[in-house]
Amino acid sequence: MIAPQRLQPAGRERQRTKSDTRGVDRYDYRTLSPILYAKAVLHSKTFPKNSGSFIAPRVMSATDPDNALFRGGDPDFMTSLARGLHVIRAFAGVDRRLTIADVSRATGLTRAVVRRCLYTLRELGYAATDGRTYFLQPRILNLGYAYLSTAPVPIAAQPVLEEMSELLGEASSVAVLDDGAVVYVARAATKRIMSVTLGVGSRLPAYCTALGRVLLAHLSEEQVSAELPKVDFVQHTKYTVTSRKKLEEVLSTVRTEGYALNDQELEIGLRSIAVPVRNVVGAVVAAMNVSTQASRVSRRELLERCLPILLTAADKLSSQLPPPR
């Protein structure tokens, strides 16, 4: 049995409180955490491409009111819980094993704070260590399953997606909007079509994906005006829209046509089309897409063969979604 790593005495740790969030003005969590997004800061340690880390949170400071780790003057806010959740999100990816130093760089927290979080996660069975690196355990799935097993969209979407994917022979997904990103809540994949691994819980930028544009297009004018100024446009490919003016034009077209078609803006070779999913009272609560390889499926085929089936599937899912309580 590996002995638990020694913790700093409480008094000594308290003296370091002001430095617990060292380097917060250079945050790059690489966790796809639910904060607004910008171009990733590169660290000395290269993370695998299959981590799905297309994006990273925007640069934030200790005084930024949107920074979830800083909530001065709020006696009900548990900073320790917020730090623990940030540490968990640092492991986003495939078979990611990280050292304490890796997590410290990814979260902006000191090694002492990271060590305590990882020790606690290990004691509770959510993480394990080989003596040098840490990795998550299956028990961590309980946290996400609590949402997936109770939210109406994921429950109703999975059989609809599986039926559509079998009919089209293409991957399909349902996603919701979460602070500048789309989060996959259901997915049916017949084959792997991206260089990164996508699944339930994966996050992608909203501004350059079909799913995201559908969801952004159906926000209120006030919400759109609040969201777009915060986006730092990253050119993932030569086709990526990188200006707010152009994106606003695209969103207007999406609202008019009722669908969004994305042609290799996130990754070369990936083409997708998405439509809104509404609840029974007509409010847009999610987006549904079909994703294909550009070498196999043309834009015309997406529109003529896939879009009608996608619209039918979205309507089927919409009829099963209750109104908000």
NORVEN-V328853 format. One record per pair of residues at least 24 apart in sequence whose C-alpha atoms are under 10 Angstrom apart, sorted by sequence separation. I is the first residue (numbers start at 1). J is the second residue. D is the distance in whole Angstrom. If there is no record, write none. Layout:
BEGIN
i=I j=J d=D
i=I j=J d=D
END
This chain:
BEGIN
i=30 j=54 d=9
i=31 j=55 d=9
i=32 j=56 d=6
i=33 j=57 d=7
i=36 j=60 d=10
i=83 j=107 d=9
i=162 j=186 d=10
i=164 j=188 d=9
i=165 j=189 d=7
i=166 j=190 d=8
i=180 j=204 d=9
i=181 j=205 d=5
i=182 j=206 d=6
i=207 j=231 d=8
i=224 j=248 d=9
i=239 j=263 d=8
i=240 j=264 d=8
i=241 j=265 d=7
i=269 j=293 d=6
i=270 j=294 d=6
i=271 j=295 d=9
i=289 j=313 d=10
i=30 j=55 d=7
i=31 j=56 d=7
i=32 j=57 d=7
i=35 j=60 d=10
i=83 j=108 d=10
i=161 j=186 d=8
i=162 j=187 d=8
i=163 j=188 d=9
i=165 j=190 d=7
i=173 j=198 d=10
i=175 j=200 d=9
i=178 j=203 d=9
i=180 j=205 d=6
i=181 j=206 d=5
i=182 j=207 d=9
i=206 j=231 d=10
i=207 j=232 d=10
i=208 j=233 d=9
i=239 j=264 d=6
i=240 j=265 d=4
i=241 j=266 d=10
i=268 j=293 d=9
i=269 j=294 d=5
i=270 j=295 d=9
i=271 j=296 d=10
i=272 j=297 d=10
i=288 j=313 d=9
i=289 j=314 d=9
i=29 j=55 d=10
i=30 j=56 d=5
i=31 j=57 d=8
i=83 j=109 d=8
i=87 j=113 d=10
i=160 j=186 d=10
i=161 j=187 d=7
i=162 j=188 d=5
i=173 j=199 d=9
i=174 j=200 d=9
i=175 j=201 d=9
i=177 j=203 d=9
i=179 j=205 d=10
i=180 j=206 d=6
i=181 j=207 d=8
i=205 j=231 d=10
i=207 j=233 d=8
i=208 j=234 d=9
i=238 j=264 d=9
i=239 j=265 d=5
i=240 j=266 d=7
i=268 j=294 d=8
i=269 j=295 d=7
i=271 j=297 d=8
i=273 j=299 d=9
i=288 j=314 d=7
i=28 j=55 d=10
i=29 j=56 d=7
i=30 j=57 d=7
i=87 j=114 d=7
i=158 j=185 d=9
i=159 j=186 d=9
i=160 j=187 d=10
i=161 j=188 d=6
i=162 j=189 d=8
i=173 j=200 d=9
i=175 j=202 d=9
i=176 j=203 d=10
i=177 j=204 d=10
i=178 j=205 d=10
i=179 j=206 d=9
i=180 j=207 d=8
i=181 j=208 d=10
i=182 j=209 d=8
i=184 j=211 d=10
i=207 j=234 d=10
i=208 j=235 d=9
i=224 j=251 d=10
i=237 j=264 d=7
i=238 j=265 d=7
i=239 j=266 d=8
i=240 j=267 d=9
i=269 j=296 d=9
i=270 j=297 d=10
i=271 j=298 d=8
i=272 j=299 d=9
i=287 j=314 d=8
i=28 j=56 d=6
i=29 j=57 d=7
i=86 j=114 d=10
i=87 j=115 d=10
i=157 j=185 d=9
i=158 j=186 d=6
i=159 j=187 d=10
i=160 j=188 d=9
i=161 j=189 d=9
i=162 j=190 d=9
i=175 j=203 d=9
i=177 j=205 d=10
i=178 j=206 d=9
i=181 j=209 d=9
i=182 j=210 d=10
i=183 j=211 d=9
i=205 j=233 d=10
i=208 j=236 d=9
i=236 j=264 d=9
i=237 j=265 d=6
i=238 j=266 d=10
i=239 j=267 d=9
i=259 j=287 d=10
i=261 j=289 d=9
i=271 j=299 d=8
i=286 j=314 d=10
i=27 j=56 d=9
i=28 j=57 d=6
i=29 j=58 d=10
i=84 j=113 d=9
i=88 j=117 d=9
i=157 j=186 d=6
i=158 j=187 d=7
i=159 j=188 d=9
i=175 j=204 d=10
i=177 j=206 d=8
i=182 j=211 d=7
i=183 j=212 d=9
i=205 j=234 d=10
i=236 j=265 d=7
i=237 j=266 d=6
i=238 j=267 d=9
i=239 j=268 d=9
i=259 j=288 d=10
i=260 j=289 d=9
i=261 j=290 d=10
i=262 j=291 d=9
i=263 j=292 d=10
i=264 j=293 d=9
i=273 j=302 d=7
i=288 j=317 d=10
i=27 j=57 d=7
i=28 j=58 d=8
i=36 j=66 d=9
i=83 j=113 d=8
i=84 j=114 d=8
i=87 j=117 d=7
i=88 j=118 d=9
i=99 j=129 d=9
i=154 j=184 d=9
i=155 j=185 d=9
i=156 j=186 d=9
i=157 j=187 d=8
i=158 j=188 d=7
i=176 j=206 d=10
i=181 j=211 d=10
i=182 j=212 d=6
i=217 j=247 d=10
i=235 j=265 d=8
i=236 j=266 d=6
i=237 j=267 d=6
i=238 j=268 d=9
i=259 j=289 d=9
i=261 j=291 d=10
i=263 j=293 d=10
i=264 j=294 d=8
i=272 j=302 d=8
i=273 j=303 d=8
i=27 j=58 d=8
i=28 j=59 d=7
i=35 j=66 d=8
i=36 j=67 d=10
i=83 j=114 d=8
i=86 j=117 d=10
i=87 j=118 d=8
i=97 j=128 d=10
i=98 j=129 d=9
i=102 j=133 d=9
i=103 j=134 d=9
i=154 j=185 d=5
i=155 j=186 d=8
i=157 j=188 d=10
i=181 j=212 d=7
i=182 j=213 d=9
i=208 j=239 d=10
i=209 j=240 d=9
i=217 j=248 d=9
i=235 j=266 d=8
i=236 j=267 d=7
i=237 j=268 d=7
i=263 j=294 d=8
i=271 j=302 d=9
i=26 j=58 d=9
i=27 j=59 d=6
i=28 j=60 d=9
i=35 j=67 d=8
i=84 j=116 d=9
i=85 j=117 d=9
i=97 j=129 d=9
i=99 j=131 d=9
i=100 j=132 d=8
i=101 j=133 d=10
i=102 j=134 d=10
i=153 j=185 d=8
i=154 j=186 d=5
i=180 j=212 d=8
i=208 j=240 d=7
i=216 j=248 d=10
i=234 j=266 d=10
i=236 j=268 d=9
i=275 j=307 d=8
i=286 j=318 d=9
i=25 j=58 d=10
i=26 j=59 d=6
i=27 j=60 d=6
i=35 j=68 d=8
i=80 j=113 d=9
i=84 j=117 d=6
i=88 j=121 d=9
i=97 j=130 d=10
i=99 j=132 d=6
i=100 j=133 d=7
i=153 j=186 d=8
i=154 j=187 d=9
i=182 j=215 d=8
i=207 j=240 d=9
i=208 j=241 d=7
i=217 j=250 d=9
i=218 j=251 d=9
i=273 j=306 d=8
i=274 j=307 d=8
i=285 j=318 d=9
i=25 j=59 d=6
i=26 j=60 d=7
i=27 j=61 d=8
i=34 j=68 d=9
i=83 j=117 d=8
i=84 j=118 d=8
i=87 j=121 d=10
i=98 j=132 d=8
i=99 j=133 d=4
i=100 j=134 d=8
i=151 j=185 d=10
i=177 j=211 d=9
i=178 j=212 d=10
i=181 j=215 d=10
i=182 j=216 d=10
i=207 j=241 d=8
i=208 j=242 d=9
i=213 j=247 d=9
i=217 j=251 d=5
i=218 j=252 d=10
i=272 j=306 d=10
i=273 j=307 d=7
i=276 j=310 d=10
i=277 j=311 d=9
i=284 j=318 d=9
i=24 j=59 d=8
i=25 j=60 d=5
i=26 j=61 d=8
i=97 j=132 d=9
i=98 j=133 d=5
i=99 j=134 d=6
i=176 j=211 d=8
i=177 j=212 d=7
i=181 j=216 d=10
i=207 j=242 d=9
i=213 j=248 d=10
i=216 j=251 d=7
i=217 j=252 d=7
i=263 j=298 d=10
i=275 j=310 d=7
i=276 j=311 d=9
i=280 j=315 d=10
i=283 j=318 d=10
i=24 j=60 d=7
i=25 j=61 d=5
i=80 j=116 d=10
i=81 j=117 d=9
i=84 j=120 d=9
i=97 j=133 d=6
i=98 j=134 d=5
i=99 j=135 d=9
i=175 j=211 d=7
i=176 j=212 d=8
i=177 j=213 d=10
i=180 j=216 d=9
i=214 j=250 d=10
i=215 j=251 d=9
i=217 j=253 d=9
i=218 j=254 d=9
i=263 j=299 d=8
i=274 j=310 d=8
i=275 j=311 d=7
i=277 j=313 d=9
i=278 j=314 d=8
i=279 j=315 d=9
i=282 j=318 d=8
i=285 j=321 d=9
i=23 j=60 d=10
i=24 j=61 d=6
i=25 j=62 d=7
i=80 j=117 d=8
i=84 j=121 d=8
i=96 j=133 d=9
i=97 j=134 d=5
i=98 j=135 d=7
i=148 j=185 d=7
i=174 j=211 d=8
i=175 j=212 d=8
i=177 j=214 d=10
i=207 j=244 d=9
i=213 j=250 d=8
i=214 j=251 d=8
i=217 j=254 d=6
i=218 j=255 d=7
i=262 j=299 d=9
i=273 j=310 d=9
i=274 j=311 d=9
i=277 j=314 d=6
i=278 j=315 d=8
i=280 j=317 d=10
i=281 j=318 d=9
i=282 j=319 d=10
i=23 j=61 d=9
i=24 j=62 d=6
i=25 j=63 d=10
i=88 j=126 d=9
i=96 j=134 d=9
i=97 j=135 d=5
i=98 j=136 d=10
i=147 j=185 d=9
i=148 j=186 d=9
i=173 j=211 d=9
i=177 j=215 d=7
i=213 j=251 d=6
i=216 j=254 d=9
i=217 j=255 d=6
i=261 j=299 d=8
i=275 j=313 d=10
i=276 j=314 d=7
i=277 j=315 d=7
i=279 j=317 d=8
i=280 j=318 d=6
i=281 j=319 d=10
i=285 j=323 d=10
i=23 j=62 d=9
i=24 j=63 d=10
i=25 j=64 d=10
i=53 j=92 d=8
i=88 j=127 d=9
i=96 j=135 d=7
i=97 j=136 d=8
i=176 j=215 d=7
i=177 j=216 d=8
i=208 j=247 d=9
i=212 j=251 d=10
i=213 j=252 d=10
i=215 j=254 d=10
i=216 j=255 d=10
i=217 j=256 d=10
i=275 j=314 d=7
i=276 j=315 d=9
i=277 j=316 d=9
i=278 j=317 d=8
i=279 j=318 d=5
i=280 j=319 d=6
i=285 j=324 d=10
i=21 j=61 d=10
i=22 j=62 d=10
i=51 j=91 d=9
i=52 j=92 d=8
i=53 j=93 d=8
i=69 j=109 d=10
i=95 j=135 d=8
i=96 j=136 d=8
i=175 j=215 d=9
i=207 j=247 d=7
i=214 j=254 d=7
i=215 j=255 d=10
i=218 j=258 d=10
i=274 j=314 d=10
i=275 j=315 d=10
i=277 j=317 d=7
i=278 j=318 d=5
i=279 j=319 d=7
i=280 j=320 d=7
i=281 j=321 d=9
i=283 j=323 d=8
i=21 j=62 d=8
i=51 j=92 d=7
i=52 j=93 d=6
i=95 j=136 d=9
i=207 j=248 d=10
i=213 j=254 d=7
i=214 j=255 d=8
i=217 j=258 d=10
i=261 j=302 d=8
i=277 j=318 d=6
i=278 j=319 d=8
i=279 j=320 d=8
i=280 j=321 d=6
i=281 j=322 d=8
i=282 j=323 d=9
i=283 j=324 d=9
i=51 j=93 d=4
i=52 j=94 d=9
i=213 j=255 d=9
i=217 j=259 d=10
i=261 j=303 d=9
i=276 j=318 d=9
i=277 j=319 d=9
i=278 j=320 d=10
i=279 j=321 d=5
i=280 j=322 d=6
i=281 j=323 d=6
i=24 j=67 d=10
i=50 j=93 d=7
i=51 j=94 d=6
i=91 j=134 d=9
i=207 j=250 d=10
i=217 j=260 d=9
i=278 j=321 d=8
i=279 j=322 d=6
i=280 j=323 d=6
i=281 j=324 d=9
i=49 j=93 d=9
i=50 j=94 d=7
i=51 j=95 d=9
i=91 j=135 d=7
i=92 j=136 d=10
i=207 j=251 d=9
i=210 j=254 d=9
i=214 j=258 d=8
i=259 j=303 d=10
i=277 j=321 d=9
i=278 j=322 d=10
i=279 j=323 d=6
i=280 j=324 d=9
i=24 j=69 d=10
i=48 j=93 d=8
i=49 j=94 d=9
i=50 j=95 d=10
i=51 j=96 d=8
i=91 j=136 d=7
i=214 j=259 d=7
i=215 j=260 d=10
i=278 j=323 d=9
i=279 j=324 d=8
i=47 j=93 d=9
i=48 j=94 d=8
i=50 j=96 d=10
i=154 j=200 d=9
i=213 j=259 d=9
i=214 j=260 d=6
i=261 j=307 d=10
i=48 j=95 d=10
i=88 j=135 d=10
i=180 j=227 d=7
i=213 j=260 d=7
i=214 j=261 d=9
i=21 j=69 d=8
i=48 j=96 d=9
i=88 j=136 d=8
i=179 j=227 d=8
i=180 j=228 d=9
i=211 j=259 d=9
i=212 j=260 d=9
i=213 j=261 d=9
i=259 j=307 d=8
i=21 j=70 d=9
i=47 j=96 d=9
i=210 j=259 d=8
i=211 j=260 d=7
i=213 j=262 d=9
i=180 j=230 d=9
i=210 j=260 d=5
i=211 j=261 d=9
i=180 j=231 d=8
i=209 j=260 d=9
i=210 j=261 d=6
i=211 j=262 d=9
i=259 j=310 d=10
i=33 j=85 d=9
i=34 j=86 d=10
i=88 j=140 d=9
i=148 j=200 d=9
i=209 j=261 d=9
i=210 j=262 d=5
i=259 j=311 d=9
i=33 j=86 d=8
i=148 j=201 d=10
i=209 j=262 d=6
i=210 j=263 d=9
i=258 j=311 d=10
i=208 j=262 d=8
i=209 j=263 d=9
i=31 j=86 d=8
i=33 j=88 d=10
i=34 j=89 d=10
i=47 j=102 d=10
i=208 j=263 d=10
i=209 j=264 d=9
i=210 j=265 d=9
i=31 j=87 d=9
i=33 j=89 d=7
i=144 j=200 d=9
i=208 j=264 d=9
i=209 j=265 d=7
i=210 j=266 d=10
i=29 j=86 d=8
i=31 j=88 d=8
i=32 j=89 d=7
i=33 j=90 d=9
i=45 j=102 d=8
i=144 j=201 d=8
i=208 j=265 d=6
i=209 j=266 d=7
i=29 j=87 d=9
i=31 j=89 d=5
i=32 j=90 d=8
i=44 j=102 d=10
i=207 j=265 d=10
i=208 j=266 d=6
i=209 j=267 d=10
i=218 j=276 d=8
i=30 j=89 d=8
i=31 j=90 d=5
i=32 j=91 d=10
i=33 j=92 d=9
i=43 j=102 d=10
i=207 j=266 d=10
i=208 j=267 d=10
i=214 j=273 d=10
i=215 j=274 d=10
i=217 j=276 d=10
i=29 j=89 d=8
i=30 j=90 d=6
i=31 j=91 d=7
i=32 j=92 d=7
i=45 j=105 d=9
i=214 j=274 d=7
i=215 j=275 d=9
i=29 j=90 d=6
i=30 j=91 d=9
i=31 j=92 d=6
i=32 j=93 d=10
i=44 j=105 d=10
i=205 j=266 d=9
i=210 j=271 d=9
i=211 j=272 d=9
i=213 j=274 d=9
i=214 j=275 d=6
i=215 j=276 d=7
i=21 j=83 d=10
i=28 j=90 d=10
i=29 j=91 d=10
i=30 j=92 d=8
i=31 j=93 d=8
i=43 j=105 d=8
i=204 j=266 d=9
i=209 j=271 d=10
i=210 j=272 d=6
i=211 j=273 d=8
i=212 j=274 d=9
i=213 j=275 d=9
i=214 j=276 d=6
i=215 j=277 d=9
i=20 j=83 d=10
i=30 j=93 d=10
i=43 j=106 d=9
i=209 j=272 d=8
i=210 j=273 d=6
i=211 j=274 d=5
i=213 j=276 d=10
i=214 j=277 d=9
i=209 j=273 d=9
i=210 j=274 d=5
i=211 j=275 d=7
i=41 j=106 d=10
i=209 j=274 d=9
i=210 j=275 d=8
i=211 j=276 d=8
i=218 j=283 d=9
i=219 j=284 d=9
i=218 j=284 d=7
i=218 j=285 d=9
i=215 j=284 d=8
i=214 j=284 d=9
i=215 j=285 d=8
i=196 j=267 d=10
i=215 j=286 d=7
i=194 j=266 d=10
i=195 j=267 d=8
i=214 j=286 d=9
i=215 j=287 d=6
i=30 j=103 d=10
i=194 j=267 d=8
i=195 j=268 d=10
i=214 j=287 d=7
i=215 j=288 d=10
i=29 j=103 d=8
i=194 j=268 d=9
i=195 j=269 d=10
i=212 j=286 d=10
i=213 j=287 d=9
i=214 j=288 d=9
i=29 j=104 d=9
i=30 j=105 d=9
i=31 j=106 d=8
i=194 j=269 d=8
i=195 j=270 d=10
i=211 j=286 d=9
i=212 j=287 d=8
i=214 j=289 d=10
i=29 j=105 d=8
i=30 j=106 d=6
i=31 j=107 d=8
i=193 j=269 d=8
i=194 j=270 d=7
i=211 j=287 d=6
i=28 j=105 d=8
i=29 j=106 d=4
i=30 j=107 d=8
i=193 j=270 d=7
i=210 j=287 d=9
i=211 j=288 d=7
i=27 j=105 d=8
i=28 j=106 d=6
i=29 j=107 d=5
i=193 j=271 d=10
i=210 j=288 d=9
i=211 j=289 d=6
i=26 j=105 d=10
i=27 j=106 d=8
i=28 j=107 d=7
i=29 j=108 d=7
i=210 j=289 d=7
i=211 j=290 d=10
i=27 j=107 d=7
i=28 j=108 d=7
i=29 j=109 d=10
i=209 j=289 d=10
i=210 j=290 d=9
i=23 j=104 d=10
i=26 j=107 d=10
i=27 j=108 d=6
i=210 j=291 d=9
i=22 j=104 d=9
i=23 j=105 d=9
i=26 j=108 d=8
i=27 j=109 d=9
i=21 j=104 d=10
i=22 j=105 d=10
i=24 j=107 d=9
i=25 j=108 d=9
i=23 j=107 d=9
i=24 j=108 d=6
i=22 j=107 d=10
i=23 j=108 d=6
i=24 j=109 d=8
i=21 j=107 d=9
i=22 j=108 d=6
i=23 j=109 d=8
i=21 j=108 d=6
i=22 j=109 d=6
i=23 j=110 d=9
i=20 j=108 d=8
i=21 j=109 d=5
i=22 j=110 d=6
i=20 j=109 d=6
i=21 j=110 d=6
i=22 j=111 d=10
i=19 j=109 d=8
i=20 j=110 d=5
i=19 j=110 d=7
i=20 j=111 d=9
i=20 j=112 d=8
i=21 j=113 d=9
i=17 j=110 d=10
i=20 j=113 d=7
i=16 j=110 d=9
i=19 j=113 d=10
i=20 j=114 d=9
i=16 j=112 d=9
i=17 j=113 d=9
i=16 j=113 d=10
i=194 j=291 d=9
i=193 j=291 d=8
i=194 j=292 d=9
i=13 j=112 d=8
i=193 j=292 d=7
i=194 j=293 d=8
i=13 j=113 d=9
i=172 j=272 d=9
i=174 j=274 d=9
i=192 j=292 d=10
i=193 j=293 d=6
i=171 j=272 d=10
i=172 j=273 d=10
i=173 j=274 d=9
i=174 j=275 d=10
i=175 j=276 d=10
i=176 j=277 d=10
i=185 j=286 d=9
i=187 j=288 d=10
i=189 j=290 d=10
i=191 j=292 d=9
i=192 j=293 d=9
i=193 j=294 d=10
i=94 j=196 d=9
i=172 j=274 d=9
i=174 j=276 d=10
i=175 j=277 d=10
i=184 j=286 d=10
i=186 j=288 d=9
i=187 j=289 d=10
i=188 j=290 d=10
i=189 j=291 d=9
i=93 j=196 d=9
i=94 j=197 d=8
i=174 j=277 d=9
i=183 j=286 d=10
i=184 j=287 d=10
i=8 j=112 d=7
i=93 j=197 d=8
i=94 j=198 d=10
i=182 j=286 d=9
i=184 j=288 d=10
i=7 j=112 d=8
i=8 j=113 d=10
i=93 j=198 d=9
i=182 j=287 d=9
i=7 j=113 d=10
i=8 j=115 d=9
i=7 j=115 d=8
i=8 j=116 d=9
i=176 j=284 d=10
i=177 j=285 d=9
i=6 j=115 d=9
i=7 j=116 d=7
i=92 j=201 d=9
i=93 j=202 d=9
i=176 j=285 d=7
i=177 j=286 d=7
i=5 j=115 d=8
i=6 j=116 d=9
i=92 j=202 d=9
i=175 j=285 d=9
i=176 j=286 d=5
i=177 j=287 d=9
i=5 j=116 d=9
i=92 j=203 d=10
i=175 j=286 d=6
i=176 j=287 d=6
i=7 j=119 d=9
i=174 j=286 d=7
i=175 j=287 d=5
i=176 j=288 d=9
i=5 j=118 d=10
i=6 j=119 d=9
i=174 j=287 d=6
i=175 j=288 d=7
i=5 j=119 d=7
i=173 j=287 d=8
i=174 j=288 d=4
i=175 j=289 d=9
i=4 j=119 d=7
i=173 j=288 d=6
i=174 j=289 d=7
i=172 j=288 d=7
i=173 j=289 d=5
i=174 j=290 d=9
i=172 j=289 d=5
i=173 j=290 d=7
i=4 j=122 d=9
i=171 j=289 d=8
i=172 j=290 d=4
i=173 j=291 d=8
i=4 j=123 d=9
i=171 j=290 d=6
i=172 j=291 d=6
i=170 j=290 d=7
i=171 j=291 d=5
i=172 j=292 d=9
i=169 j=290 d=10
i=170 j=291 d=6
i=171 j=292 d=7
i=168 j=290 d=9
i=170 j=292 d=6
i=171 j=293 d=10
i=57 j=180 d=10
i=169 j=292 d=9
i=170 j=293 d=9
i=153 j=277 d=9
i=4 j=129 d=10
i=165 j=290 d=8
i=2 j=128 d=10
i=5 j=131 d=9
i=55 j=181 d=9
i=153 j=279 d=9
i=164 j=290 d=9
i=165 j=291 d=10
i=2 j=129 d=8
i=4 j=131 d=9
i=161 j=288 d=9
i=170 j=297 d=10
i=2 j=130 d=8
i=3 j=131 d=8
i=161 j=289 d=9
i=1 j=130 d=10
i=2 j=131 d=7
i=161 j=290 d=9
i=1 j=131 d=10
i=157 j=288 d=9
i=153 j=285 d=8
i=153 j=286 d=8
i=170 j=306 d=9
i=168 j=305 d=9
i=168 j=306 d=7
i=172 j=310 d=9
i=167 j=306 d=10
i=174 j=314 d=9
i=168 j=309 d=8
i=36 j=178 d=9
i=37 j=179 d=8
i=38 j=180 d=10
i=52 j=194 d=10
i=54 j=196 d=9
i=164 j=306 d=9
i=167 j=309 d=9
i=168 j=310 d=10
i=34 j=177 d=10
i=35 j=178 d=8
i=36 j=179 d=6
i=37 j=180 d=6
i=52 j=195 d=9
i=53 j=196 d=9
i=34 j=178 d=6
i=35 j=179 d=6
i=36 j=180 d=5
i=37 j=181 d=8
i=50 j=194 d=9
i=51 j=195 d=10
i=52 j=196 d=5
i=165 j=309 d=10
i=33 j=178 d=9
i=34 j=179 d=6
i=35 j=180 d=7
i=36 j=181 d=8
i=50 j=195 d=7
i=51 j=196 d=7
i=52 j=197 d=6
i=164 j=309 d=7
i=165 j=310 d=10
i=33 j=179 d=9
i=34 j=180 d=8
i=35 j=181 d=9
i=49 j=195 d=8
i=50 j=196 d=4
i=51 j=197 d=7
i=52 j=198 d=7
i=164 j=310 d=7
i=34 j=181 d=8
i=49 j=196 d=7
i=50 j=197 d=6
i=51 j=198 d=9
i=33 j=181 d=9
i=34 j=182 d=10
i=48 j=196 d=9
i=49 j=197 d=9
i=50 j=198 d=9
i=55 j=203 d=9
i=56 j=204 d=10
i=164 j=312 d=9
i=32 j=181 d=8
i=34 j=183 d=10
i=53 j=202 d=10
i=54 j=203 d=9
i=55 j=204 d=7
i=56 j=205 d=9
i=161 j=310 d=9
i=164 j=313 d=7
i=52 j=202 d=8
i=53 j=203 d=9
i=54 j=204 d=7
i=55 j=205 d=7
i=163 j=313 d=9
i=32 j=183 d=10
i=51 j=202 d=10
i=52 j=203 d=8
i=53 j=204 d=8
i=54 j=205 d=8
i=52 j=204 d=8
i=160 j=312 d=10
i=161 j=313 d=8
i=160 j=313 d=6
i=161 j=314 d=9
i=160 j=314 d=8
i=157 j=313 d=9
i=160 j=316 d=8
i=161 j=317 d=9
i=157 j=314 d=9
i=160 j=317 d=7
i=159 j=317 d=9
i=157 j=316 d=9
i=158 j=317 d=10
i=156 j=316 d=10
i=157 j=317 d=6
i=156 j=317 d=7
i=157 j=318 d=9
i=156 j=318 d=9
i=156 j=319 d=10
i=157 j=320 d=9
i=153 j=317 d=8
i=156 j=320 d=7
i=157 j=321 d=10
i=153 j=318 d=9
i=155 j=320 d=10
i=156 j=321 d=8
i=155 j=321 d=10
i=37 j=204 d=10
i=38 j=205 d=9
i=153 j=320 d=9
i=37 j=205 d=7
i=152 j=320 d=8
i=153 j=321 d=7
i=34 j=203 d=9
i=36 j=205 d=9
i=37 j=206 d=9
i=152 j=321 d=6
i=153 j=322 d=9
i=32 j=202 d=8
i=33 j=203 d=8
i=151 j=321 d=10
i=152 j=322 d=8
i=32 j=203 d=6
i=31 j=203 d=9
i=32 j=204 d=8
i=58 j=230 d=9
i=32 j=205 d=9
i=58 j=231 d=8
i=58 j=232 d=8
i=57 j=232 d=10
i=55 j=234 d=9
i=54 j=234 d=9
i=55 j=236 d=10
i=54 j=236 d=8
i=36 j=227 d=9
i=38 j=230 d=9
i=39 j=231 d=10
i=37 j=230 d=8
i=38 j=231 d=7
i=39 j=232 d=7
i=36 j=230 d=7
i=37 j=231 d=6
i=38 j=232 d=5
i=39 j=233 d=8
i=40 j=234 d=9
i=36 j=231 d=7
i=37 j=232 d=7
i=38 j=233 d=7
i=39 j=234 d=6
i=36 j=232 d=9
i=37 j=233 d=9
i=38 j=234 d=7
i=39 j=235 d=9
i=37 j=234 d=10
i=39 j=236 d=10
i=54 j=266 d=8
i=54 j=267 d=10
END
